[in-house]
Amino acid sequence: MGFNELLDGLDHSASVQAAGIRRGYGGPPVRAVSVTSGMTRLRCASLLKPLYAWVSAARIPDTDRWRRHAEPAVVISSNADTLNLWLAVGPRVILDDLRERTGVAWALPNGDPSRFGSVEVTAAEVSAAYAVLAQSAVAGDPVAGAVLGWMGQVAEPQAFGARQALGWPESAVKCGWYGAPDETCLRTHAVAVQPRGGTRVGVIVAMTALPYTDVRERDLYRERVGEGLSVEGEHEKVAGRVLRGLMTVTQEELGLAKHRRKAKPGP
């Protein structure tokens, strides 16, 4: 299946993006691919948490305190710990530092700047930023290495089957899921990073905002969120197939699919 087939099957109110980049010294020329359908910029707060953790380390002298918040922000997608880093360092400082390190410029959200999840991005921007993070890690940046290591610990169902779909069982993965009370969509997104030896890396990003208009289902969803219960299963139901499809097609377009590992046969 290609991008056209995948996108043609979506509701007209859906917004999706996918992007990927393959680059590194000693490998083939850089290759990048991206596709957008619907809104040109989306919110995908959880995909930015590892990047916030990376740049905030240099601004928090107490390493133990930084790690105490940065690790759960990445491994279990803790909003409270992300907010601690975001406010301790300052939103403008974090975004300025990301621009300096990666060349990707993101603007502060309108209204309340403490809402770290309101930053709007494109999938191509996210993939470019992660490529720098990944290459920094393989070049010896200990903080970048720690962040990617934590991404490697992200467990199912918070990984939405991304590793299995790509055939990258040991890849660093970060996913996110949210449906705001004022939205008639569920936002589900993922990034996967695969070091390929030396400074060569592959990054794949998929972002979705798919319609979720049934009033009763939305009420139940909000009840579960309010009670602190898991809603990943609902996101899997609404967006899982599309999310993985976007990632695997991007992988094909990047020429990385040939590196997939075959799944081991069952007993």
C-alpha positions in Angstrom: 0.0 0.0 0.0 1.2 3.5 -0.9 0.4 6.9 0.5 -2.4 7.5 -2.0 -4.2 4.3 -1.1 -3.8 5.0 2.6 -5.0 8.6 2.4 -7.9 7.9 0.0 -9.4 5.7 2.6 -9.6 8.4 5.3 -12.6 10.5 6.3 -12.5 14.0 4.7 -12.3 15.5 8.2 -9.1 13.6 9.1 -5.7 15.2 9.3 -2.6 13.0 9.0 1.1 13.6 8.4 4.1 11.3 8.0 7.8 12.1 7.5 11.1 10.3 7.6 14.7 11.0 7.1 17.7 8.8 6.5 21.2 10.2 6.7 24.7 9.8 8.1 28.4 9.8 7.1 29.5 6.7 5.3 26.1 5.9 3.9 24.0 6.9 0.9 23.0 10.5 0.3 20.5 11.9 2.7 16.9 11.0 1.8 13.8 12.6 3.3 10.1 12.1 2.6 6.9 13.7 3.9 3.2 13.7 3.2 0.4 15.9 4.6 -3.3 15.5 4.4 -5.6 18.0 6.2 -4.2 20.6 8.6 -0.6 21.7 7.9 0.4 21.8 11.6 -0.7 19.5 14.4 -0.2 19.2 18.2 1.7 16.1 19.2 2.9 16.9 22.7 4.3 13.5 23.6 6.6 13.4 20.6 8.3 16.5 21.9 8.9 15.2 25.4 12.2 13.5 24.7 13.4 16.6 22.9 12.5 18.8 25.8 14.2 16.4 28.2 17.4 16.5 26.0 17.9 20.2 26.0 16.6 20.9 29.5 19.5 18.9 31.0 22.0 21.7 30.4 19.7 24.1 32.2 19.2 22.1 35.4 22.4 21.9 37.4 21.0 19.2 39.7 21.4 16.1 37.5 19.5 13.8 39.8 16.5 16.3 39.7 16.7 16.4 35.9 16.7 12.7 35.6 13.9 12.3 38.2 11.6 14.2 35.9 13.1 13.5 32.4 13.0 9.7 32.6 9.3 9.3 33.4 8.5 12.0 30.9 10.0 9.8 28.2 9.4 6.3 29.4 5.8 6.6 30.6 4.9 9.9 29.0 4.3 11.6 32.3 2.7 15.0 31.8 3.4 16.2 35.4 7.1 15.5 35.0 7.2 17.2 31.5 5.5 20.2 32.9 8.1 20.4 35.7 10.9 20.6 33.2 9.0 23.0 30.9 8.4 25.5 33.7 11.7 25.1 35.5 13.7 25.9 32.4 11.1 28.1 30.7 9.2 27.5 27.5 11.0 30.1 25.4 14.4 28.9 26.6 13.6 25.2 25.7 12.3 26.1 22.3 15.3 28.5 21.6 17.7 25.8 22.7 16.0 23.3 20.4 16.3 25.7 17.5 20.0 26.2 18.2 20.8 22.5 18.3 18.5 21.2 15.6 17.7 24.2 13.3 14.0 23.5 13.9 12.0 26.6 15.1 8.8 26.1 17.0 6.7 29.0 18.4 5.2 29.3 21.8 1.5 28.4 22.0 -1.1 31.2 22.1 -2.7 32.0 25.4 -1.2 30.2 28.3 2.5 29.4 27.7 2.5 26.8 30.4 0.6 24.5 28.2 3.5 22.6 26.7 1.1 20.4 24.7 -0.1 23.3 22.5 3.0 23.7 20.5 2.1 23.0 16.8 4.6 21.2 14.5 4.9 19.3 11.3 6.0 15.7 11.0 9.0 16.8 8.8 10.1 19.2 11.6 9.9 16.4 14.2 11.9 14.0 12.0 14.6 16.6 11.4 14.9 17.3 15.1 15.1 13.6 16.0 17.8 13.0 13.4 20.0 15.5 15.2 19.2 13.9 18.6 20.1 10.5 17.3 23.3 11.6 15.6 24.3 13.4 18.8 23.8 10.2 20.7 26.0 8.1 18.5 28.6 10.9 18.5 28.9 10.6 22.3 26.4 13.0 23.8 25.6 11.2 27.0 22.3 13.0 27.6 21.1 12.3 24.0 22.2 8.7 24.6 20.2 8.5 27.8 17.1 9.9 26.2 17.2 7.4 23.3 17.8 4.6 25.9 14.7 5.6 27.7 12.8 5.6 24.4 14.0 2.0 24.0 12.2 1.2 27.2 8.8 2.4 26.1 6.5 -0.6 26.4 3.4 -1.8 24.7 0.6 -0.7 24.5 2.3 2.8 24.6 4.3 1.9 21.5 1.1 1.0 19.4 2.9 -1.8 17.6 5.4 0.6 15.9 8.5 -1.6 16.4 6.8 -4.7 15.1 5.3 -3.0 12.1 8.7 -1.6 11.1 10.6 -4.7 12.0 12.8 -2.6 14.3 12.4 -4.5 17.6 15.2 -2.6 19.4 14.4 0.9 18.1 13.8 4.0 20.2 10.1 4.8 20.2 7.9 7.5 21.6 4.1 7.7 21.0 1.4 10.0 22.2 -2.4 10.0 22.5 -5.0 12.6 23.4 -8.5 13.8 22.7 -9.2 17.3 24.2 -12.8 18.0 25.4 -13.2 20.7 22.7 -12.0 18.4 19.9 -14.1 16.0 17.8 -11.0 14.0 16.9 -8.5 11.7 18.7 -4.8 12.6 18.2 -2.4 9.7 18.0 1.2 10.0 17.0 4.5 8.1 17.0 8.2 8.5 16.2 10.7 5.6 15.8 14.5 6.1 15.7 16.9 3.4 14.4 20.7 3.8 14.5 22.2 2.2 11.5 25.9 2.1 12.4 28.3 5.0 12.7 26.5 8.3 12.4 23.8 6.8 10.1 20.3 7.0 11.5 16.8 6.5 10.3 13.8 8.4 11.7 10.1 7.9 11.0 7.3 10.0 12.3 3.5 9.7 11.9 0.8 12.0 13.3 -2.9 11.6 13.1 -6.0 13.5 14.1 -8.9 11.3 13.3 -12.7 11.9 13.7 -14.2 10.8 17.0 -17.7 12.3 16.8 -19.9 9.8 18.7 -21.1 11.8 21.7 -21.5 8.8 24.0 -18.0 7.4 23.1 -16.5 10.9 23.8 -18.2 11.1 27.1 -16.9 7.7 28.1 -13.4 8.7 26.9 -13.5 11.8 29.1 -14.7 9.8 32.1 -11.8 7.4 31.7 -9.3 10.3 31.4 -10.8 12.0 34.5 -10.5 8.8 36.5 -6.9 8.3 35.4 -7.7 5.1 33.5 -6.0 4.0 30.3 -7.4 5.2 26.9 -4.7 3.8 24.7 -7.0 1.0 23.6 -9.5 3.6 22.2 -6.7 5.2 20.3 -5.6 1.9 18.9 -9.1 1.2 17.7 -9.4 4.6 16.0 -5.9 5.2 14.7 -3.7 2.2 15.2 -3.9 0.8 11.6 -3.5 4.2 10.0 -0.6 5.1 12.3 1.3 1.9 11.5 0.4 2.2 7.8 1.9 5.7 7.6 5.1 4.5 9.3 5.6 1.5 7.1 4.9 3.4 3.8 7.4 6.0 4.9 9.9 3.3 5.7 9.4 1.9 2.2 9.9 5.4 0.6 13.1 5.9 2.6 14.5 2.6 1.4 14.7 1.2 4.9 12.2 -1.6 4.7 14.9 -4.1 3.4 16.4 -3.9 6.9 13.3 -5.3 8.6 13.9 -8.3 10.7 11.7 -11.3 10.1 9.5 -12.1 13.0 10.4 -15.4 14.8 7.9 -18.2 14.1 5.5 -19.1 16.8 5.7 -22.2 18.9 
